[in-house]
Amino acid sequence: MSFLRDILTADRDSRVYDLVRVGTAAALVVGMGLTVYAVVWRGETFDLTAFGTGIGLILAAGGGAMWARKDRESD
């Protein structure tokens, strides 16, 4: 649980969860869940290019938001 808290918090002492980091992680989990649902339960084809593009954009946006806020994080 410490690892999950460490990657989702902005402070060095893991006290406050960062909304951008939590949102990015949630988007990744939801994207993976919807992909599994589409393939396993619905029997539809899986478009790896579309999935990779979507997840890449989500992660890039999350990383960009974290970079933009780096000056406001406490040491």
C-alpha positions as a LaTeX table, in Angstrom:
\begin{tabular}{lrrr}
\hline
Residue & $x$ (\AA) & $y$ (\AA) & $z$ (\AA) \\
\hline
Met1 & 0.00 & 0.00 & 0.00 \\
Ser2 & 2.94 & 2.32 & 0.63 \\
Phe3 & 4.01 & 2.11 & $-3.03$ \\
Leu4 & 0.54 & 3.11 & $-4.23$ \\
Arg5 & 0.42 & 6.02 & $-1.78$ \\
Asp6 & 3.91 & 7.13 & $-2.80$ \\
Ile7 & 3.03 & 7.34 & $-6.50$ \\
Leu8 & $-0.31$ & 9.07 & $-5.90$ \\
Thr9 & 0.82 & 11.78 & $-3.49$ \\
Ala10 & 2.59 & 15.02 & $-4.29$ \\
Asp11 & 4.29 & 15.64 & $-0.97$ \\
Arg12 & 7.54 & 13.94 & $-0.15$ \\
Asp13 & 6.07 & 12.62 & 3.10 \\
Ser14 & 3.00 & 11.09 & 1.34 \\
Arg15 & 0.37 & 13.08 & 3.20 \\
Val16 & $-1.76$ & 14.69 & 0.50 \\
Tyr17 & $-3.09$ & 12.88 & $-2.57$ \\
Asp18 & $-2.55$ & 14.78 & $-5.82$ \\
Leu19 & $-5.69$ & 15.07 & $-7.94$ \\
Val20 & $-3.75$ & 14.95 & $-11.22$ \\
Arg21 & $-1.90$ & 11.76 & $-10.25$ \\
Val22 & $-5.05$ & 10.08 & $-8.94$ \\
Gly23 & $-6.99$ & 11.10 & $-12.06$ \\
Thr24 & $-4.29$ & 9.78 & $-14.36$ \\
Ala25 & $-4.20$ & 6.45 & $-12.52$ \\
Ala26 & $-8.00$ & 6.22 & $-12.57$ \\
Ala27 & $-8.10$ & 6.91 & $-16.31$ \\
Leu28 & $-5.56$ & 4.16 & $-16.91$ \\
Val29 & $-7.50$ & 1.63 & $-14.80$ \\
Val30 & $-10.81$ & 2.51 & $-16.45$ \\
Gly31 & $-9.28$ & 2.27 & $-19.93$ \\
Met32 & $-7.86$ & $-1.18$ & $-19.20$ \\
Gly33 & $-11.15$ & $-2.32$ & $-17.65$ \\
Leu34 & $-13.18$ & $-1.20$ & $-20.64$ \\
Thr35 & $-10.76$ & $-2.95$ & $-22.97$ \\
Val36 & $-11.09$ & $-6.23$ & $-21.09$ \\
Tyr37 & $-14.87$ & $-5.84$ & $-21.05$ \\
Ala38 & $-15.02$ & $-5.24$ & $-24.81$ \\
Val39 & $-12.84$ & $-8.24$ & $-25.66$ \\
Val40 & $-13.88$ & $-10.82$ & $-23.08$ \\
Trp41 & $-17.56$ & $-10.16$ & $-22.46$ \\
Arg42 & $-18.66$ & $-8.51$ & $-25.69$ \\
Gly43 & $-16.42$ & $-10.50$ & $-28.04$ \\
Glu44 & $-15.43$ & $-7.45$ & $-30.03$ \\
Thr45 & $-12.06$ & $-6.92$ & $-31.66$ \\
Phe46 & $-9.35$ & $-5.01$ & $-29.84$ \\
Asp47 & $-7.74$ & $-2.10$ & $-31.66$ \\
Leu48 & $-4.27$ & $-1.86$ & $-30.14$ \\
Thr49 & $-3.43$ & 1.32 & $-32.05$ \\
Ala50 & $-6.47$ & 3.21 & $-30.78$ \\
Phe51 & $-5.90$ & 1.95 & $-27.25$ \\
Gly52 & $-2.22$ & 2.89 & $-27.31$ \\
Thr53 & $-2.99$ & 6.32 & $-28.70$ \\
Gly54 & $-5.67$ & 6.98 & $-26.09$ \\
Ile55 & $-3.60$ & 5.79 & $-23.15$ \\
Gly56 & $-0.56$ & 7.66 & $-24.48$ \\
Leu57 & $-2.55$ & 10.88 & $-24.63$ \\
Ile58 & $-3.90$ & 10.31 & $-21.11$ \\
Leu59 & $-0.43$ & 9.68 & $-19.72$ \\
Ala60 & 1.07 & 12.61 & $-21.64$ \\
Ala61 & $-1.62$ & 14.95 & $-20.36$ \\
Gly62 & $-1.12$ & 13.69 & $-16.82$ \\
Gly63 & 2.64 & 14.07 & $-17.09$ \\
Gly64 & 2.26 & 17.54 & $-18.54$ \\
Ala65 & $-0.03$ & 18.55 & $-15.71$ \\
Met66 & 2.43 & 17.21 & $-13.13$ \\
Trp67 & 5.29 & 19.06 & $-14.83$ \\
Ala68 & 3.30 & 22.30 & $-14.88$ \\
Arg69 & 2.66 & 21.99 & $-11.14$ \\
Lys70 & 6.18 & 20.98 & $-10.09$ \\
Asp71 & 7.00 & 24.45 & $-8.74$ \\
Arg72 & 3.99 & 24.37 & $-6.39$ \\
Glu73 & 4.85 & 21.03 & $-4.77$ \\
Ser74 & 6.38 & 21.21 & $-1.34$ \\
Asp75 & 9.85 & 19.87 & $-0.65$ \\
\hline
\end{tabular}
